Every structure is written in C-alpha cells, then in structure tokens.
Amino acid sequence: MTNPPDLETVARHWMQSAALGVEVLAVAVIVVAIVYGTVRFLMQVKSRTDAFQFYKSRLGRSLLLGLELLVAADIVRTVSVTTTMVSVTILGMLVLIRTFLSWALVVEMEGRWPWQGNAPARQPGVTGVREAA
C-alpha cells in the first residue's frame, strides 16, 4: 500500500498545472488575435485607408497581453518550484527581456515610451519643437 501524497506535493502539482494553463492561455490569445486580426485586415484592406495601422495596433496589443500572461506564468512557476538563486535570476532575466519587448511594442504602436502617459504620438518627420504663436 502506498502513502497518499503530502499537501506540499499536491500544491506544487497544482501550481505547475496553473503555470502551464496560463502559458497555454497566452499562446491561445496570441494565435487567436493573429488569426482574427488577419481576417479583419483582409476584409477591410480595400475599404479603410488605415487598415494596416489598425492591424498592426491590434496585433501589438495582443502580443502585449500574451507577454504579460507569460510573465505571470513564469512567476507562478518560479514560486511553485524550490526557489533558488538560479531560478530567481532566470526569472529576473525573463522579466527584463519581456519588459523590453513590451516597451518596444508600445513604441512601435504608439510612437511614445510607455511612461509618457497619453501624450500625443510623434508624427514621422515632425520635430518635437513647436513655434510660439
């Protein structure tokens, strides 16, 4: 007769499953957004002058959401395994890389850094200096 698993083993299994579930959700969000966005783009490409910009924006937002979900999954996974300096260091590097990717996506989509709030996006070819009226 075998002993039933202890509470720590069961909790670790559920946290690992939760991390995997969040990772699957992140991939599903990205894939569904790509398929849905592409179909909408193809339907609107002739009727909208800004169809490509709209498409790019939608894809960027879904990638941002996917990246956030992947960071959450990494945090859950790191907490659920034996926390060592190596696992925390790897988590820190993953968060840094994904944060940089998120910033790059915001700059690409909105033409501004994320910490600049809702400042109007800079237009290509326009300098940031305004003449006094």
PyMOL CGO cylinders between C-alpha atoms (Angstrom):
from pymol import cmd
from pymol.cgo import CYLINDER

trace = [
    CYLINDER, 0.00, 0.00, 0.00, 1.39, 3.42, -0.97, 0.3, 1, 1, 1, 1, 1, 1,
    CYLINDER, 1.39, 3.42, -0.97, 1.15, 6.54, 1.09, 0.3, 1, 1, 1, 1, 1, 1,
    CYLINDER, 1.15, 6.54, 1.09, -1.00, 9.38, -0.24, 0.3, 1, 1, 1, 1, 1, 1,
    CYLINDER, -1.00, 9.38, -0.24, 0.96, 12.41, -1.49, 0.3, 1, 1, 1, 1, 1, 1,
    CYLINDER, 0.96, 12.41, -1.49, 1.58, 15.11, 1.07, 0.3, 1, 1, 1, 1, 1, 1,
    CYLINDER, 1.58, 15.11, 1.07, 0.00, 18.54, 0.83, 0.3, 1, 1, 1, 1, 1, 1,
    CYLINDER, 0.00, 18.54, 0.83, 3.20, 20.18, -0.46, 0.3, 1, 1, 1, 1, 1, 1,
    CYLINDER, 3.20, 20.18, -0.46, 3.42, 17.76, -3.38, 0.3, 1, 1, 1, 1, 1, 1,
    CYLINDER, 3.42, 17.76, -3.38, -0.24, 18.30, -4.29, 0.3, 1, 1, 1, 1, 1, 1,
    CYLINDER, -0.24, 18.30, -4.29, 0.10, 22.10, -4.03, 0.3, 1, 1, 1, 1, 1, 1,
    CYLINDER, 0.10, 22.10, -4.03, 3.26, 22.07, -6.16, 0.3, 1, 1, 1, 1, 1, 1,
    CYLINDER, 3.26, 22.07, -6.16, 1.49, 19.95, -8.79, 0.3, 1, 1, 1, 1, 1, 1,
    CYLINDER, 1.49, 19.95, -8.79, -1.46, 22.37, -8.92, 0.3, 1, 1, 1, 1, 1, 1,
    CYLINDER, -1.46, 22.37, -8.92, 0.82, 25.41, -9.19, 0.3, 1, 1, 1, 1, 1, 1,
    CYLINDER, 0.82, 25.41, -9.19, 2.76, 23.78, -12.02, 0.3, 1, 1, 1, 1, 1, 1,
    CYLINDER, 2.76, 23.78, -12.02, -0.53, 22.99, -13.75, 0.3, 1, 1, 1, 1, 1, 1,
    CYLINDER, -0.53, 22.99, -13.75, -1.69, 26.58, -13.23, 0.3, 1, 1, 1, 1, 1, 1,
    CYLINDER, -1.69, 26.58, -13.23, 1.54, 27.93, -14.75, 0.3, 1, 1, 1, 1, 1, 1,
    CYLINDER, 1.54, 27.93, -14.75, 1.13, 25.63, -17.74, 0.3, 1, 1, 1, 1, 1, 1,
    CYLINDER, 1.13, 25.63, -17.74, -2.51, 26.72, -18.09, 0.3, 1, 1, 1, 1, 1, 1,
    CYLINDER, -2.51, 26.72, -18.09, -1.54, 30.39, -18.12, 0.3, 1, 1, 1, 1, 1, 1,
    CYLINDER, -1.54, 30.39, -18.12, 1.17, 29.69, -20.73, 0.3, 1, 1, 1, 1, 1, 1,
    CYLINDER, 1.17, 29.69, -20.73, -1.37, 27.88, -22.93, 0.3, 1, 1, 1, 1, 1, 1,
    CYLINDER, -1.37, 27.88, -22.93, -3.78, 30.80, -22.48, 0.3, 1, 1, 1, 1, 1, 1,
    CYLINDER, -3.78, 30.80, -22.48, -1.03, 33.25, -23.52, 0.3, 1, 1, 1, 1, 1, 1,
    CYLINDER, -1.03, 33.25, -23.52, -0.28, 31.31, -26.69, 0.3, 1, 1, 1, 1, 1, 1,
    CYLINDER, -0.28, 31.31, -26.69, -4.01, 30.97, -27.44, 0.3, 1, 1, 1, 1, 1, 1,
    CYLINDER, -4.01, 30.97, -27.44, -4.53, 34.72, -27.02, 0.3, 1, 1, 1, 1, 1, 1,
    CYLINDER, -4.53, 34.72, -27.02, -1.69, 35.48, -29.43, 0.3, 1, 1, 1, 1, 1, 1,
    CYLINDER, -1.69, 35.48, -29.43, -2.74, 32.90, -32.05, 0.3, 1, 1, 1, 1, 1, 1,
    CYLINDER, -2.74, 32.90, -32.05, -6.44, 33.81, -31.94, 0.3, 1, 1, 1, 1, 1, 1,
    CYLINDER, -6.44, 33.81, -31.94, -5.59, 37.51, -32.19, 0.3, 1, 1, 1, 1, 1, 1,
    CYLINDER, -5.59, 37.51, -32.19, -3.34, 36.89, -35.19, 0.3, 1, 1, 1, 1, 1, 1,
    CYLINDER, -3.34, 36.89, -35.19, -5.99, 34.85, -37.00, 0.3, 1, 1, 1, 1, 1, 1,
    CYLINDER, -5.99, 34.85, -37.00, -8.86, 37.22, -36.11, 0.3, 1, 1, 1, 1, 1, 1,
    CYLINDER, -8.86, 37.22, -36.11, -6.80, 40.33, -36.86, 0.3, 1, 1, 1, 1, 1, 1,
    CYLINDER, -6.80, 40.33, -36.86, -5.63, 38.95, -40.19, 0.3, 1, 1, 1, 1, 1, 1,
    CYLINDER, -5.63, 38.95, -40.19, -9.17, 38.08, -41.27, 0.3, 1, 1, 1, 1, 1, 1,
    CYLINDER, -9.17, 38.08, -41.27, -10.38, 41.57, -40.30, 0.3, 1, 1, 1, 1, 1, 1,
    CYLINDER, -10.38, 41.57, -40.30, -7.44, 43.16, -42.09, 0.3, 1, 1, 1, 1, 1, 1,
    CYLINDER, -7.44, 43.16, -42.09, -8.15, 41.23, -45.29, 0.3, 1, 1, 1, 1, 1, 1,
    CYLINDER, -8.15, 41.23, -45.29, -11.83, 42.24, -45.13, 0.3, 1, 1, 1, 1, 1, 1,
    CYLINDER, -11.83, 42.24, -45.13, -11.04, 45.93, -44.54, 0.3, 1, 1, 1, 1, 1, 1,
    CYLINDER, -11.04, 45.93, -44.54, -7.92, 46.42, -46.64, 0.3, 1, 1, 1, 1, 1, 1,
    CYLINDER, -7.92, 46.42, -46.64, -9.83, 47.99, -49.54, 0.3, 1, 1, 1, 1, 1, 1,
    CYLINDER, -9.83, 47.99, -49.54, -12.37, 49.98, -47.54, 0.3, 1, 1, 1, 1, 1, 1,
    CYLINDER, -12.37, 49.98, -47.54, -10.10, 51.53, -44.90, 0.3, 1, 1, 1, 1, 1, 1,
    CYLINDER, -10.10, 51.53, -44.90, -7.11, 53.72, -45.58, 0.3, 1, 1, 1, 1, 1, 1,
    CYLINDER, -7.11, 53.72, -45.58, -5.63, 52.94, -42.16, 0.3, 1, 1, 1, 1, 1, 1,
    CYLINDER, -5.63, 52.94, -42.16, -6.25, 49.17, -42.31, 0.3, 1, 1, 1, 1, 1, 1,
    CYLINDER, -6.25, 49.17, -42.31, -2.59, 48.26, -41.95, 0.3, 1, 1, 1, 1, 1, 1,
    CYLINDER, -2.59, 48.26, -41.95, -2.04, 50.60, -38.99, 0.3, 1, 1, 1, 1, 1, 1,
    CYLINDER, -2.04, 50.60, -38.99, -5.18, 49.21, -37.33, 0.3, 1, 1, 1, 1, 1, 1,
    CYLINDER, -5.18, 49.21, -37.33, -3.97, 45.65, -37.98, 0.3, 1, 1, 1, 1, 1, 1,
    CYLINDER, -3.97, 45.65, -37.98, -0.52, 46.39, -36.57, 0.3, 1, 1, 1, 1, 1, 1,
    CYLINDER, -0.52, 46.39, -36.57, -2.03, 48.00, -33.49, 0.3, 1, 1, 1, 1, 1, 1,
    CYLINDER, -2.03, 48.00, -33.49, -4.35, 45.05, -32.82, 0.3, 1, 1, 1, 1, 1, 1,
    CYLINDER, -4.35, 45.05, -32.82, -1.51, 42.54, -33.19, 0.3, 1, 1, 1, 1, 1, 1,
    CYLINDER, -1.51, 42.54, -33.19, 0.75, 44.60, -30.94, 0.3, 1, 1, 1, 1, 1, 1,
    CYLINDER, 0.75, 44.60, -30.94, -1.89, 44.76, -28.21, 0.3, 1, 1, 1, 1, 1, 1,
    CYLINDER, -1.89, 44.76, -28.21, -2.44, 41.01, -28.34, 0.3, 1, 1, 1, 1, 1, 1,
    CYLINDER, -2.44, 41.01, -28.34, 1.32, 40.42, -28.15, 0.3, 1, 1, 1, 1, 1, 1,
    CYLINDER, 1.32, 40.42, -28.15, 1.50, 42.71, -25.11, 0.3, 1, 1, 1, 1, 1, 1,
    CYLINDER, 1.50, 42.71, -25.11, -1.27, 40.75, -23.41, 0.3, 1, 1, 1, 1, 1, 1,
    CYLINDER, -1.27, 40.75, -23.41, 0.43, 37.47, -24.30, 0.3, 1, 1, 1, 1, 1, 1,
    CYLINDER, 0.43, 37.47, -24.30, 3.75, 38.71, -22.89, 0.3, 1, 1, 1, 1, 1, 1,
    CYLINDER, 3.75, 38.71, -22.89, 2.07, 39.77, -19.64, 0.3, 1, 1, 1, 1, 1, 1,
    CYLINDER, 2.07, 39.77, -19.64, 0.46, 36.36, -19.29, 0.3, 1, 1, 1, 1, 1, 1,
    CYLINDER, 0.46, 36.36, -19.29, 3.80, 34.63, -19.95, 0.3, 1, 1, 1, 1, 1, 1,
    CYLINDER, 3.80, 34.63, -19.95, 5.46, 36.73, -17.22, 0.3, 1, 1, 1, 1, 1, 1,
    CYLINDER, 5.46, 36.73, -17.22, 2.68, 35.74, -14.82, 0.3, 1, 1, 1, 1, 1, 1,
    CYLINDER, 2.68, 35.74, -14.82, 3.19, 32.06, -15.70, 0.3, 1, 1, 1, 1, 1, 1,
    CYLINDER, 3.19, 32.06, -15.70, 6.94, 32.39, -15.10, 0.3, 1, 1, 1, 1, 1, 1,
    CYLINDER, 6.94, 32.39, -15.10, 6.33, 33.94, -11.68, 0.3, 1, 1, 1, 1, 1, 1,
    CYLINDER, 6.33, 33.94, -11.68, 3.92, 31.17, -10.69, 0.3, 1, 1, 1, 1, 1, 1,
    CYLINDER, 3.92, 31.17, -10.69, 6.35, 28.52, -11.93, 0.3, 1, 1, 1, 1, 1, 1,
    CYLINDER, 6.35, 28.52, -11.93, 9.28, 30.07, -10.03, 0.3, 1, 1, 1, 1, 1, 1,
    CYLINDER, 9.28, 30.07, -10.03, 7.26, 30.27, -6.82, 0.3, 1, 1, 1, 1, 1, 1,
    CYLINDER, 7.26, 30.27, -6.82, 5.98, 26.71, -7.16, 0.3, 1, 1, 1, 1, 1, 1,
    CYLINDER, 5.98, 26.71, -7.16, 9.39, 25.04, -7.55, 0.3, 1, 1, 1, 1, 1, 1,
    CYLINDER, 9.39, 25.04, -7.55, 12.14, 25.12, -4.99, 0.3, 1, 1, 1, 1, 1, 1,
    CYLINDER, 12.14, 25.12, -4.99, 13.17, 28.74, -5.07, 0.3, 1, 1, 1, 1, 1, 1,
    CYLINDER, 13.17, 28.74, -5.07, 16.89, 29.01, -5.62, 0.3, 1, 1, 1, 1, 1, 1,
    CYLINDER, 16.89, 29.01, -5.62, 19.11, 31.91, -6.57, 0.3, 1, 1, 1, 1, 1, 1,
    CYLINDER, 19.11, 31.91, -6.57, 19.45, 30.40, -10.06, 0.3, 1, 1, 1, 1, 1, 1,
    CYLINDER, 19.45, 30.40, -10.06, 15.66, 30.19, -10.61, 0.3, 1, 1, 1, 1, 1, 1,
    CYLINDER, 15.66, 30.19, -10.61, 15.13, 33.74, -9.32, 0.3, 1, 1, 1, 1, 1, 1,
    CYLINDER, 15.13, 33.74, -9.32, 17.96, 35.02, -11.55, 0.3, 1, 1, 1, 1, 1, 1,
    CYLINDER, 17.96, 35.02, -11.55, 16.45, 33.29, -14.58, 0.3, 1, 1, 1, 1, 1, 1,
    CYLINDER, 16.45, 33.29, -14.58, 13.04, 34.76, -13.71, 0.3, 1, 1, 1, 1, 1, 1,
    CYLINDER, 13.04, 34.76, -13.71, 14.58, 38.21, -13.41, 0.3, 1, 1, 1, 1, 1, 1,
    CYLINDER, 14.58, 38.21, -13.41, 16.24, 37.90, -16.81, 0.3, 1, 1, 1, 1, 1, 1,
    CYLINDER, 16.24, 37.90, -16.81, 13.00, 36.68, -18.41, 0.3, 1, 1, 1, 1, 1, 1,
    CYLINDER, 13.00, 36.68, -18.41, 11.06, 39.58, -16.90, 0.3, 1, 1, 1, 1, 1, 1,
    CYLINDER, 11.06, 39.58, -16.90, 13.69, 42.06, -18.12, 0.3, 1, 1, 1, 1, 1, 1,
    CYLINDER, 13.69, 42.06, -18.12, 13.63, 40.67, -21.65, 0.3, 1, 1, 1, 1, 1, 1,
    CYLINDER, 13.63, 40.67, -21.65, 9.85, 40.60, -21.81, 0.3, 1, 1, 1, 1, 1, 1,
    CYLINDER, 9.85, 40.60, -21.81, 9.63, 44.11, -20.35, 0.3, 1, 1, 1, 1, 1, 1,
    CYLINDER, 9.63, 44.11, -20.35, 12.00, 45.36, -23.05, 0.3, 1, 1, 1, 1, 1, 1,
    CYLINDER, 12.00, 45.36, -23.05, 9.87, 43.63, -25.69, 0.3, 1, 1, 1, 1, 1, 1,
    CYLINDER, 9.87, 43.63, -25.69, 6.73, 45.23, -24.24, 0.3, 1, 1, 1, 1, 1, 1,
    CYLINDER, 6.73, 45.23, -24.24, 8.33, 48.68, -24.35, 0.3, 1, 1, 1, 1, 1, 1,
    CYLINDER, 8.33, 48.68, -24.35, 9.45, 48.11, -27.92, 0.3, 1, 1, 1, 1, 1, 1,
    CYLINDER, 9.45, 48.11, -27.92, 5.90, 47.13, -28.91, 0.3, 1, 1, 1, 1, 1, 1,
    CYLINDER, 5.90, 47.13, -28.91, 4.43, 50.25, -27.27, 0.3, 1, 1, 1, 1, 1, 1,
    CYLINDER, 4.43, 50.25, -27.27, 6.97, 52.46, -29.06, 0.3, 1, 1, 1, 1, 1, 1,
    CYLINDER, 6.97, 52.46, -29.06, 6.19, 50.74, -32.37, 0.3, 1, 1, 1, 1, 1, 1,
    CYLINDER, 6.19, 50.74, -32.37, 2.41, 51.00, -31.93, 0.3, 1, 1, 1, 1, 1, 1,
    CYLINDER, 2.41, 51.00, -31.93, 2.03, 54.41, -30.30, 0.3, 1, 1, 1, 1, 1, 1,
    CYLINDER, 2.03, 54.41, -30.30, 5.24, 56.27, -31.12, 0.3, 1, 1, 1, 1, 1, 1,
    CYLINDER, 5.24, 56.27, -31.12, 5.96, 57.05, -27.45, 0.3, 1, 1, 1, 1, 1, 1,
    CYLINDER, 5.96, 57.05, -27.45, 7.53, 55.44, -24.42, 0.3, 1, 1, 1, 1, 1, 1,
    CYLINDER, 7.53, 55.44, -24.42, 5.11, 53.69, -22.03, 0.3, 1, 1, 1, 1, 1, 1,
    CYLINDER, 5.11, 53.69, -22.03, 5.86, 56.10, -19.17, 0.3, 1, 1, 1, 1, 1, 1,
    CYLINDER, 5.86, 56.10, -19.17, 4.92, 59.14, -21.27, 0.3, 1, 1, 1, 1, 1, 1,
    CYLINDER, 4.92, 59.14, -21.27, 1.23, 58.56, -20.50, 0.3, 1, 1, 1, 1, 1, 1,
    CYLINDER, 1.23, 58.56, -20.50, -1.31, 59.62, -23.07, 0.3, 1, 1, 1, 1, 1, 1,
    CYLINDER, -1.31, 59.62, -23.07, 0.90, 62.23, -24.70, 0.3, 1, 1, 1, 1, 1, 1,
    CYLINDER, 0.90, 62.23, -24.70, 0.14, 62.59, -28.40, 0.3, 1, 1, 1, 1, 1, 1,
    CYLINDER, 0.14, 62.59, -28.40, 2.24, 60.36, -30.60, 0.3, 1, 1, 1, 1, 1, 1,
    CYLINDER, 2.24, 60.36, -30.60, 5.06, 61.98, -32.52, 0.3, 1, 1, 1, 1, 1, 1,
    CYLINDER, 5.06, 61.98, -32.52, 4.42, 62.10, -36.24, 0.3, 1, 1, 1, 1, 1, 1,
    CYLINDER, 4.42, 62.10, -36.24, 7.21, 60.90, -38.52, 0.3, 1, 1, 1, 1, 1, 1,
    CYLINDER, 7.21, 60.90, -38.52, 9.20, 63.82, -39.92, 0.3, 1, 1, 1, 1, 1, 1,
    CYLINDER, 9.20, 63.82, -39.92, 7.94, 66.30, -37.30, 0.3, 1, 1, 1, 1, 1, 1,
    CYLINDER, 7.94, 66.30, -37.30, 10.39, 67.67, -34.78, 0.3, 1, 1, 1, 1, 1, 1,
    CYLINDER, 10.39, 67.67, -34.78, 9.42, 67.98, -31.14, 0.3, 1, 1, 1, 1, 1, 1,
    CYLINDER, 9.42, 67.98, -31.14, 9.88, 71.79, -31.19, 0.3, 1, 1, 1, 1, 1, 1,
    CYLINDER, 9.88, 71.79, -31.19, 6.79, 73.98, -31.58, 0.3, 1, 1, 1, 1, 1, 1,
    CYLINDER, 6.79, 73.98, -31.58, 6.87, 77.56, -32.65, 0.3, 1, 1, 1, 1, 1, 1,
    CYLINDER, 6.87, 77.56, -32.65, 5.30, 80.11, -30.36, 0.3, 1, 1, 1, 1, 1, 1,
    CYLINDER, 5.30, 80.11, -30.36, 2.03, 81.52, -31.68, 0.3, 1, 1, 1, 1, 1, 1,
]
cmd.load_cgo(trace, "trace")
